[in-house]
């Protein structure tokens, strides 16, 4: 009570918490890359630790060699997976999405014109 006057406390509680700042597209991409690299490094480190049961894990996975390569420092994705991801989510898919949205907008405009001319 001695550090904050009672009126001040009531005013700040009425305002509520300030909403967090939204990330820009570039900040979002960068944060995703940084956090992914960090998590992959932590996973590699754990897989190399004495607490990790390599035999138990290897017996459950489909591609033990690929897992061993990853633990040894190789990439967690193959070049084919990168290509497939780029095709599905890269710049090519953005232009396809834009075309789809443009077609939807055209359909809506045509529907509005025919509705207004019929009455």
N, C-alpha and C positions, 0 to 999 in steps of 0.2 A: 504493500500500500504506500509506503513512504517514497518509492521510486517512480511510481506511475499514479497520477491523479485518477480518482474513480471515473470521472467523465471521459477521460482519454481511453480508458479500458473499454468502456461501453461503446464508444465510437469505433474503435478498431474491431470489436467483435461484430458490429453491424456490417462492416465492409466485407468481412470474410477474407479468406486467403486469396492472394493474387494468383491468377491462372498461370501455369508454366508457359514459358516462351516456346513456340513451335519451332522445330528445326527447319532450316532451308533444305532443299533437295541435296545440295552439295554436302551440308553438314550431316544429313542422314546417311548418305553414301559413305562418307568418311568414317562416321561412328560405326557403321556396320562392318566396314573393313577392319578397323582397329580392334573391335570387340571379337570378331571372328578369329583374327590372328592370335589374339590373347587366349581365347578359349581353346583353340587348337594346340597352342604351346602348352597350356595347362594339361590337356588331355595326353599329349605326348609324354610330358613329365610324369604324370601318374602311371601311364603304361610302362614306364621304365623303372618305376619304384618297386621296392621289395613287397609292398602290400598287394600289388597287382598279380592276379593269377593268370598268367599268360596261357597256360595249357587249357584252362577252363574256358577262357574267352575264345581262343583259336578253334576249339572244338565246336563252338556254336555259330561261327560266322561262315559266310559263303565263300569268301576269298581271303584265306589266311595270308597268302603272299602279298596281296595288296595292303592288308592291315600291317604286316611287318614292314613293308616299304614306308607306309605312313609314319609308323613309330620311329623309323630310322631317319625321317626328315622329308620324305617325298610328299608331293601334293596330295590333298585329300580328295581331289576330283581329277578325272581323266580328261585329256583333250576332247574326246568325244562328248563327254558330259558338259564341258564348257560350251562347245558348239551347239549342242541341243538347247542349253539354257539361253544362249544368245538368240537362237532362232525363236524360242518361245517368248522370252522376256526382253530381248534387246531392242535396238532401234527399229529393226524390221517389224517387230510386232506393234510398235507404237504407230507406225504409218498405217498398218492394217486396221488397228483400233480406230484411228482417226477417220479412215474411209468408212468403217461401219457406222460410226456416229454421224458422219455426214449423210449417209444414206438414210438413217433413222430420222434425221432432221428434215430431209427432203420429203419423206413419207408423211410426217406430221404436218408439214406445210401444205401438201396436196390435200390432205384430209380436211384441213381447216378451210381451204378454198372451196371444196365441193360442199361442205356443210353450210357455208355462208351463202352460196349461190342457189341452194335448193329451197330456201325459205322465203 
